[in-house]
């Protein structure tokens, strides 16, 4: 059972890209405990990866300006508007698996050298010890013949193998928190299941907290303890995974759930959410989902506050809880 005290908490993160009229991420708050997997879910363009990059301190200072946000990690607080996340935290106590391993791994260095560099940077150990740790990690993530693979280049690996190398690199320094940004993108379903099982097993064995960014609700149902649903740079709903799946309260969450293909029952047309995520230059005021929402009304032109609709279950919708609204309408 995960420890309930937050390992990492993020409070009211807001950031704007240079030249853009509104914040790409606004008032985003998240928390994850040691031993817990938090899944951040939403369509592409909702601000999931940008939030992760801000947590890691990887946003280019000239391109993005953070207007608000406090991150507390392992009892240490950082005001993200003025404190740069220390470089020794990145890759050490906080590690990240990036979305595309082929562009994240350096093509001109052997994978063993790349893992060893991270180990030496954070532990100060010798080159020989770092190589031994690299070998240990390749073995840990289930790669066959790790002694041979250690001296190979990224292009000699398959997509699933490269992702395992990224996991080995991320976990080489025994991080307290792992951020996995779409770790199964472009992998076939068999390899996807293997990667998810690997992350879950390693997470259980080490007790680290995990933030997993995804748009795949199948992944969420498989691994998540808690879920944060993101749309247009806002958290629109958050809570325990079972509560979100069994009792979704935001129209966007309901739309996401309804759009999942069913493997059983009669054949029927897939449900879709009308429209697309607006660009940052065309983001509506108030509730950013209102231009696509079947329940939209005049009151939605003002931004809804987060409201508690159950234990640890909150939603940002003027009409929540929806059961009450539907009862009145009926």
Secondary structure in CASP SS format (residue, H / E / C, confidence):
PFRMAT SS
TARGET T0000
AUTHOR 0000-0000-0000
METHOD secondary structure of the structure
MODEL  1
X C 1.00
X C 1.00
X C 1.00
X C 1.00
X C 1.00
X E 1.00
X E 1.00
X E 1.00
X E 1.00
X E 1.00
X E 1.00
X E 1.00
X E 1.00
X E 1.00
X E 1.00
X E 1.00
X E 1.00
X C 1.00
X C 1.00
X C 1.00
X C 1.00
X C 1.00
X C 1.00
X C 1.00
X E 1.00
X E 1.00
X E 1.00
X E 1.00
X E 1.00
X E 1.00
X E 1.00
X E 1.00
X E 1.00
X C 1.00
X C 1.00
X C 1.00
X E 1.00
X E 1.00
X E 1.00
X E 1.00
X E 1.00
X C 1.00
X C 1.00
X C 1.00
X C 1.00
X C 1.00
X C 1.00
X H 1.00
X H 1.00
X H 1.00
X H 1.00
X H 1.00
X H 1.00
X H 1.00
X H 1.00
X H 1.00
X C 1.00
X C 1.00
X C 1.00
X C 1.00
X C 1.00
X C 1.00
X C 1.00
X E 1.00
X E 1.00
X E 1.00
X E 1.00
X E 1.00
X E 1.00
X E 1.00
X E 1.00
X E 1.00
X E 1.00
X C 1.00
X C 1.00
X E 1.00
X E 1.00
X E 1.00
X E 1.00
X C 1.00
X C 1.00
X C 1.00
X C 1.00
X C 1.00
X C 1.00
X C 1.00
X C 1.00
X C 1.00
X C 1.00
X E 1.00
X C 1.00
X C 1.00
X C 1.00
X E 1.00
X E 1.00
X E 1.00
X E 1.00
X C 1.00
X C 1.00
X C 1.00
X H 1.00
X H 1.00
X H 1.00
X H 1.00
X C 1.00
X C 1.00
X C 1.00
X C 1.00
X C 1.00
X E 1.00
X H 1.00
X H 1.00
X H 1.00
X H 1.00
X H 1.00
X H 1.00
X H 1.00
X H 1.00
X H 1.00
X H 1.00
X H 1.00
X H 1.00
X H 1.00
X C 1.00
X C 1.00
X C 1.00
X H 1.00
X H 1.00
X H 1.00
X H 1.00
X H 1.00
X H 1.00
X H 1.00
X H 1.00
X H 1.00
X H 1.00
X H 1.00
X H 1.00
X H 1.00
X H 1.00
X C 1.00
X C 1.00
X C 1.00
X C 1.00
X C 1.00
X H 1.00
X H 1.00
X H 1.00
X H 1.00
X C 1.00
X C 1.00
X C 1.00
X E 1.00
X H 1.00
X H 1.00
X H 1.00
X C 1.00
X C 1.00
X H 1.00
X H 1.00
X H 1.00
X H 1.00
X H 1.00
X H 1.00
X H 1.00
X H 1.00
X H 1.00
X H 1.00
X H 1.00
X H 1.00
X H 1.00
X C 1.00
X C 1.00
X C 1.00
X C 1.00
X C 1.00
X E 1.00
X E 1.00
X E 1.00
X E 1.00
X E 1.00
X C 1.00
X C 1.00
X C 1.00
X C 1.00
X C 1.00
X C 1.00
X C 1.00
X H 1.00
X H 1.00
X H 1.00
X H 1.00
X H 1.00
X H 1.00
X H 1.00
X H 1.00
X H 1.00
X H 1.00
X H 1.00
X H 1.00
X H 1.00
X H 1.00
X H 1.00
X H 1.00
X H 1.00
X H 1.00
X C 1.00
X C 1.00
X E 1.00
X E 1.00
X E 1.00
X E 1.00
X E 1.00
X E 1.00
X C 1.00
X C 1.00
X H 1.00
X H 1.00
X H 1.00
X H 1.00
X H 1.00
X H 1.00
X H 1.00
X C 1.00
X C 1.00
X E 1.00
X E 1.00
X E 1.00
X E 1.00
X E 1.00
X E 1.00
X C 1.00
X C 1.00
X E 1.00
X E 1.00
X E 1.00
X E 1.00
X E 1.00
X E 1.00
X E 1.00
X H 1.00
X H 1.00
X H 1.00
X H 1.00
X H 1.00
X H 1.00
X C 1.00
X C 1.00
X C 1.00
X C 1.00
X H 1.00
X H 1.00
X H 1.00
X H 1.00
X H 1.00
X H 1.00
X H 1.00
X H 1.00
X C 1.00
X C 1.00
X C 1.00
X C 1.00
X C 1.00
X C 1.00
X C 1.00
X C 1.00
X C 1.00
X C 1.00
X C 1.00
X C 1.00
X C 1.00
X C 1.00
X C 1.00
X C 1.00
X C 1.00
X C 1.00
X C 1.00
X C 1.00
X C 1.00
X H 1.00
X H 1.00
X H 1.00
X C 1.00
X C 1.00
X C 1.00
X C 1.00
X C 1.00
X C 1.00
X C 1.00
X H 1.00
X H 1.00
X H 1.00
X C 1.00
X C 1.00
X C 1.00
X C 1.00
X C 1.00
X H 1.00
X H 1.00
X H 1.00
X H 1.00
X C 1.00
X C 1.00
X C 1.00
X C 1.00
X C 1.00
X E 1.00
X E 1.00
X E 1.00
X E 1.00
X C 1.00
X C 1.00
X E 1.00
X E 1.00
X E 1.00
X C 1.00
X C 1.00
X C 1.00
X C 1.00
X C 1.00
X C 1.00
X H 1.00
X H 1.00
X H 1.00
X H 1.00
X H 1.00
X H 1.00
X H 1.00
X H 1.00
X C 1.00
END
